[in-house]
């Protein structure tokens, strides 16, 4: 399948906010916890799953265009955004269950899943647990491919991480962080491309409850040595399921080498590399991202799952 670098200029400026009149933020209580989600459009369902520390607002540039032809559902994962942040299970499997339950509440039987970073791991886990409800997989800078991950995230998984995160919100630390970001961008480093988005994630952790949920989520997938979960051992199960991988060539969080590893492990998958982009390619070039996503959906048939096919794959039959 094709590996197509992008030569389009990166979009300048910060991600715009989703206005109340643009895409409505709704809430529903599931299992006693309030879940926030954005929903727009009509047609086949597309579920957008954000990464760790982020929220549904990260998809702001995509939702209006995507909603022209699809029912777009973008949840705030439990522990994130405007959803509740209880002392609960923040494992990838629990998040996949939560996505299944939210779709059930909304009356959605099947969906194309688009997952970014941690959300990519959740999407892959969803496809593993609920293949009959998965039409396609789009994995964006996804976690769970290799051990490598940004050292800052490894450090944030250590004891005392709450103090470190809270200190980053102090005025002096914020000023120093902004200066560091400017320096990294001046020297055109990979981290410099991702640092503004990563600092925005810190800004989205306003209190101890939010920080605790973030740390619990992080420790479910990362420790001091790197990523502790992998999807490679079950990649063969998506054979026959349309799958696309999207990655930035200068991703400082999860290196682009993971994209090629996953591509090889998922025969028939499509790989698109955004040249010069970092960990958030849908922020860098939302127009190309949207075009690729719409083309992928238009040119592939939803997965035709069957229990017999699943058994053959598990047994290793060709």
C-alpha positions as CSV (number, residue, x, y, z in Angstrom):
1,X,0.0,0.0,0.0
2,X,1.1,3.6,-0.5
3,X,3.3,5.7,1.8
4,X,2.6,9.2,0.8
5,X,4.5,12.1,2.4
6,X,2.9,15.5,2.5
7,X,4.6,18.5,1.1
8,X,1.9,21.0,2.0
9,X,2.8,23.8,4.4
10,X,1.9,23.3,8.0
11,X,-1.1,25.2,9.3
12,X,-0.1,28.1,11.5
13,X,-1.9,29.1,14.7
14,X,-3.5,27.3,17.5
15,X,-6.5,24.9,17.3
16,X,-9.7,26.8,17.4
17,X,-12.3,26.1,20.1
18,X,-15.5,24.4,19.3
19,X,-18.2,26.9,19.9
20,X,-21.5,25.9,21.6
21,X,-23.4,26.7,18.4
22,X,-20.9,24.8,16.3
23,X,-20.9,21.3,17.7
24,X,-23.0,20.8,20.8
25,X,-21.4,19.3,23.9
26,X,-23.8,16.8,25.5
27,X,-23.7,14.6,28.6
28,X,-25.1,11.2,29.5
29,X,-24.7,9.2,32.7
30,X,-23.4,5.7,32.1
31,X,-22.7,3.3,35.0
32,X,-23.1,6.3,37.4
33,X,-20.5,8.5,35.7
34,X,-21.2,11.5,33.6
35,X,-19.8,11.2,30.1
36,X,-19.4,14.2,27.8
37,X,-19.4,13.9,24.0
38,X,-19.9,16.0,20.9
39,X,-22.2,14.8,18.2
40,X,-23.0,16.3,14.8
41,X,-24.2,15.3,11.3
42,X,-26.0,12.3,10.0
43,X,-25.1,9.2,8.0
44,X,-22.7,6.4,8.8
45,X,-21.1,6.7,12.2
46,X,-17.5,7.9,12.8
47,X,-16.1,7.7,16.3
48,X,-13.2,10.1,17.1
49,X,-11.2,9.0,20.2
50,X,-8.7,11.5,21.5
51,X,-5.3,10.9,23.3
52,X,-4.2,11.1,26.9
53,X,-4.8,14.4,28.7
54,X,-6.8,15.7,25.7
55,X,-10.5,16.0,25.0
56,X,-13.0,16.0,22.1
57,X,-12.2,19.7,21.4
58,X,-8.9,18.4,19.8
59,X,-11.0,17.4,16.7
60,X,-12.5,20.9,16.3
61,X,-11.1,21.5,12.8
62,X,-12.4,18.1,11.5
63,X,-15.9,17.7,13.0
64,X,-17.8,20.4,10.9
65,X,-16.4,19.0,7.5
66,X,-16.8,15.4,8.5
67,X,-20.3,16.0,9.7
68,X,-21.4,16.9,6.2
69,X,-21.6,13.2,5.3
70,X,-21.3,11.3,8.6
71,X,-22.6,11.1,12.1
72,X,-19.6,12.2,14.0
73,X,-19.3,11.2,17.7
74,X,-16.3,12.6,19.7
75,X,-16.4,11.7,23.4
76,X,-14.4,13.0,26.3
77,X,-12.9,9.8,27.7
78,X,-13.6,9.2,31.3
79,X,-11.1,11.2,33.4
80,X,-10.7,13.7,30.6
81,X,-12.3,17.0,29.4
82,X,-15.8,17.5,30.8
83,X,-16.4,13.9,31.7
84,X,-16.3,12.7,35.3
85,X,-12.9,11.9,36.8
86,X,-13.5,9.2,39.4
87,X,-11.1,6.8,41.1
88,X,-11.7,4.1,38.5
89,X,-10.3,1.7,36.0
90,X,-8.4,3.7,33.3
91,X,-7.1,0.8,31.3
92,X,-7.3,0.6,27.6
93,X,-9.8,-2.3,27.8
94,X,-12.0,-0.3,30.2
95,X,-11.9,2.6,27.7
96,X,-13.0,0.3,24.9
97,X,-15.9,-0.9,27.0
98,X,-16.8,2.7,27.7
99,X,-16.9,3.4,23.9
100,X,-19.1,0.4,23.4
101,X,-21.5,1.5,26.1
102,X,-21.7,5.1,24.8
103,X,-22.4,3.9,21.2
104,X,-25.1,1.6,22.8
105,X,-26.7,4.6,24.6
106,X,-26.7,6.5,21.3
107,X,-28.2,3.6,19.4
108,X,-25.2,3.2,17.1
109,X,-24.5,-0.4,16.1
110,X,-21.3,0.0,14.0
111,X,-18.8,2.7,13.4
112,X,-15.5,3.7,11.7
113,X,-13.1,4.3,14.6
114,X,-10.5,7.0,14.4
115,X,-8.1,7.0,17.4
116,X,-5.2,9.3,18.2
117,X,-2.3,8.3,20.4
118,X,-3.8,6.5,23.5
119,X,-7.1,6.7,21.5
120,X,-5.5,4.6,18.8
121,X,-4.8,1.9,21.4
122,X,-8.4,2.2,22.5
123,X,-9.7,1.9,18.9
124,X,-7.5,-1.2,18.4
125,X,-8.7,-2.7,21.6
126,X,-12.3,-2.0,20.6
127,X,-11.8,-3.7,17.3
128,X,-10.3,-6.7,19.2
129,X,-13.1,-6.9,21.8
130,X,-16.0,-5.9,19.5
131,X,-15.1,-6.7,15.8
132,X,-18.7,-7.0,14.9
133,X,-19.2,-3.4,15.8
134,X,-16.1,-2.1,13.9
135,X,-16.4,-1.1,10.3
136,X,-12.9,0.4,9.8
137,X,-9.8,1.4,11.8
138,X,-7.9,4.7,11.4
139,X,-4.9,4.8,13.8
140,X,-3.3,8.2,14.2
141,X,0.2,8.3,15.9
142,X,-1.1,5.4,17.9
143,X,0.3,4.0,21.1
144,X,1.0,0.3,21.7
145,X,3.4,-0.3,18.8
146,X,6.8,-0.2,20.5
147,X,8.4,0.6,23.8
148,X,9.7,4.0,22.8
149,X,7.8,7.0,24.1
150,X,8.8,10.6,25.0
151,X,10.9,10.7,28.2
152,X,8.6,13.3,29.7
153,X,5.8,10.8,29.7
154,X,8.0,8.2,31.3
155,X,8.9,10.7,34.0
156,X,5.3,11.5,34.5
157,X,4.6,7.9,35.4
158,X,6.9,8.0,38.4
159,X,6.0,8.6,42.0
160,X,5.7,12.3,42.7
161,X,4.3,13.1,39.2
162,X,1.4,15.0,40.7
163,X,3.8,17.5,42.3
164,X,5.7,17.8,39.0
165,X,2.5,18.5,37.0
166,X,1.1,20.9,39.6
167,X,4.4,22.8,39.6
168,X,4.2,23.3,35.8
169,X,1.1,25.5,36.4
170,X,3.0,28.0,38.6
171,X,3.6,31.3,36.9
172,X,7.4,31.0,37.0
173,X,7.4,27.4,35.7
174,X,4.9,28.4,32.9
175,X,7.2,31.2,31.8
176,X,10.2,29.0,31.8
177,X,8.2,26.3,29.8
178,X,7.2,28.9,27.2
179,X,10.7,30.1,26.8
180,X,11.9,26.5,26.5
181,X,9.3,25.9,23.8
182,X,10.4,29.0,21.9
183,X,14.0,27.7,22.0
184,X,13.1,24.2,20.8
185,X,11.1,25.8,17.9
186,X,14.0,28.1,17.1
187,X,16.3,25.2,16.7
188,X,13.6,23.4,14.7
189,X,13.6,20.3,16.9
190,X,10.9,17.6,16.8
191,X,9.9,18.4,20.4
192,X,9.6,22.0,19.4
193,X,6.8,21.1,16.9
194,X,4.9,19.1,19.5
195,X,5.6,21.2,22.6
196,X,2.8,23.8,22.2
197,X,0.2,21.0,22.0
198,X,1.8,19.1,24.9
199,X,1.8,22.2,27.1
200,X,-1.9,22.8,26.3
201,X,-2.5,19.3,27.7
202,X,-0.9,20.4,31.0
203,X,-3.1,23.5,31.0
204,X,-6.1,21.2,30.7
205,X,-5.3,19.6,34.1
206,X,-6.6,22.4,36.4
207,X,-6.9,20.5,39.7
208,X,-5.7,17.5,41.6
209,X,-8.7,15.4,40.5
210,X,-7.8,15.9,36.8
211,X,-4.1,15.3,37.4
212,X,-4.9,12.1,39.3
213,X,-7.0,10.8,36.4
214,X,-4.3,11.7,34.0
215,X,-1.6,9.9,36.0
216,X,-3.8,6.8,36.5
217,X,-4.4,6.7,32.7
218,X,-0.7,7.1,31.9
219,X,0.4,4.4,34.4
220,X,-1.9,2.0,32.7
221,X,0.1,2.2,29.5
222,X,3.6,3.7,30.4
223,X,6.2,3.1,33.1
224,X,9.8,4.4,33.5
225,X,11.0,2.0,30.8
226,X,8.4,3.1,28.2
227,X,5.1,1.7,26.9
228,X,3.9,-1.4,28.7
229,X,1.1,-2.5,26.4
230,X,1.3,-3.7,22.8
231,X,-1.1,-4.3,20.0
232,X,1.3,-6.1,17.8
233,X,0.4,-9.5,19.2
234,X,-3.1,-9.2,17.9
235,X,-2.6,-7.2,14.7
236,X,-3.3,-10.3,12.6
237,X,-6.9,-10.2,13.8
238,X,-7.7,-7.1,11.8
239,X,-7.0,-9.0,8.6
240,X,-9.9,-8.1,6.3
241,X,-10.7,-5.0,8.2
242,X,-9.9,-1.7,6.4
243,X,-7.1,-0.1,8.3
244,X,-5.3,3.2,7.8
245,X,-2.3,4.5,9.7
246,X,-1.6,8.3,9.8
247,X,1.6,9.7,11.3
248,X,3.8,12.8,11.4
249,X,7.3,12.3,10.2
250,X,8.7,14.3,13.1
251,X,6.6,12.9,15.9
252,X,8.5,13.5,19.2
253,X,6.1,11.5,21.3
254,X,5.8,8.2,19.4
255,X,8.5,8.0,16.6
256,X,7.4,7.5,13.0
257,X,9.3,4.2,13.0
258,X,6.3,2.8,14.9
259,X,4.1,3.6,11.9
260,X,6.2,1.4,9.6
261,X,6.3,-1.4,12.2
262,X,2.5,-1.4,12.5
263,X,2.1,-1.2,8.7
264,X,4.2,-4.3,8.3
265,X,2.3,-6.1,11.1
266,X,-1.1,-5.3,9.5
267,X,-1.0,-6.6,5.9
268,X,-3.3,-4.7,3.6
269,X,-3.2,-1.5,5.8
270,X,-2.6,1.9,4.3
271,X,0.1,4.2,5.6
272,X,0.1,8.0,5.1
273,X,3.0,10.0,6.5
274,X,2.6,13.8,7.0
275,X,6.1,15.1,6.2
276,X,7.2,17.7,8.8
277,X,4.3,17.1,11.1
278,X,4.6,16.1,14.8
279,X,2.4,14.0,17.0
280,X,-0.8,15.9,16.0
281,X,-1.0,15.6,12.2
282,X,-4.7,16.5,12.2
283,X,-3.7,19.9,13.7
284,X,-0.8,20.5,11.3
285,X,-2.8,19.9,8.2
286,X,-6.5,19.3,8.9
287,X,-7.5,19.7,5.3
288,X,-5.3,16.8,4.1
289,X,-6.3,14.8,7.1
290,X,-10.0,15.2,6.4
291,X,-9.5,14.4,2.7
292,X,-7.6,11.2,3.4
293,X,-10.2,10.1,6.0
294,X,-13.1,10.8,3.6
295,X,-11.3,9.0,0.7
296,X,-10.5,6.0,2.9
297,X,-14.1,5.6,3.9
298,X,-15.4,6.1,0.4
299,X,-13.0,3.6,-1.2
300,X,-13.3,0.8,1.3
301,X,-16.2,-1.5,2.3
302,X,-17.1,-1.9,6.0
303,X,-15.5,-5.0,7.6
304,X,-17.7,-8.1,7.0
305,X,-17.1,-9.8,10.4
306,X,-18.1,-13.4,11.0
307,X,-17.5,-15.7,14.0
308,X,-16.1,-18.4,11.7
309,X,-13.5,-16.0,10.3
310,X,-12.5,-14.9,13.8
311,X,-12.0,-18.6,14.8
312,X,-9.9,-19.2,11.8
313,X,-7.7,-16.2,12.6
314,X,-7.3,-17.2,16.2
315,X,-6.3,-20.8,15.1
316,X,-3.8,-19.5,12.7
317,X,-5.6,-20.7,9.6
318,X,-4.8,-18.9,6.3
